[in-house]
Amino acid sequence: MSTYFSDANLLLLSRRSLFGCRPQSNSWGLFVRRWRRWSERSRQRAALRNLADDKHLLDDLGLTRLEALDQADRPFWD
């Protein structure tokens, strides 16, 4: 016989539904993930700005110098 449907488990499940115990969103974790994403974008755009003078590398990426500089000058949140 399974113990999953024992009275103790049913009581626990009813308390959780009664009090609405759901995991709360962690705003600090959201901030850290967003900051890491912005930091990575900023790093990538700085690297792209450094590549803008090398035509061979831009050809490998399929970008023109103007396109690379346009992408590199975008704000980090965009």
N, C-alpha and C positions, 0 to 999 in steps of 0.2 A: 504494500500500500504506500502511496506517495505521501510525503509529509508536506508537500507544497500547499495542499488544501486543508491543512490543519487549522484549528480554531485560532491559534496564535498568529498565523499568517493572514487570515482573514481580518482579524482585528487590526493588524498593522496596516494592511491595505486600506481599510476603512478610515483609519486615522489620517493616512496620507491624503486620501481624497477629501476628507472633511476639512483639514487645515490647509489644503492646497500646497502641499510641500513639493515644490518643483525647484530644480536647481536655479539659482539666481544668476543672471548674466553678470559676468565679471567685467566691469567697466575698465579696470586697470589693465586686464589682459587685452581688451579691445584697443586701448590706447597704445600698448606696447606693440601689438601687431601692426597697427596703422603707422606708428613711428618707424618700425623696421621697413615697412613697404616704402615709405617716403624716403628714408635714408638710402635704400637700394636704388630707387629711381634717381636720386640725386647723384649717387656714385656712377651709375650707368651713363647719365647724361654728361657728367664731367669727362668720362672716358670717351664718349662720342665726340665731345668738343675737341679732345686731344687728337682724335683720328681725322678731324676735318681737313687737315693739311696733307694727309697721305692719300693720294688719288688711288693707289693700288688697293689699299684696304677698303676704301669706300666702294670701289668697283666690286670687291668681294661681297660686300653687304648689299649691293644694288642701290646705293644712295648717291645722290650728287652732293657736292659740298654745301650747297644752299639748303638742301633737305636735312642734312646732318646738323647744320647750325640751327635751323628752325626747331628741330627736335631737342637739341641740347639747351636751347634758351627757354623751353617751356618751364613753368613753375613745377615744383616737386609734387604738388598735390594733384596735378592734372594728368 
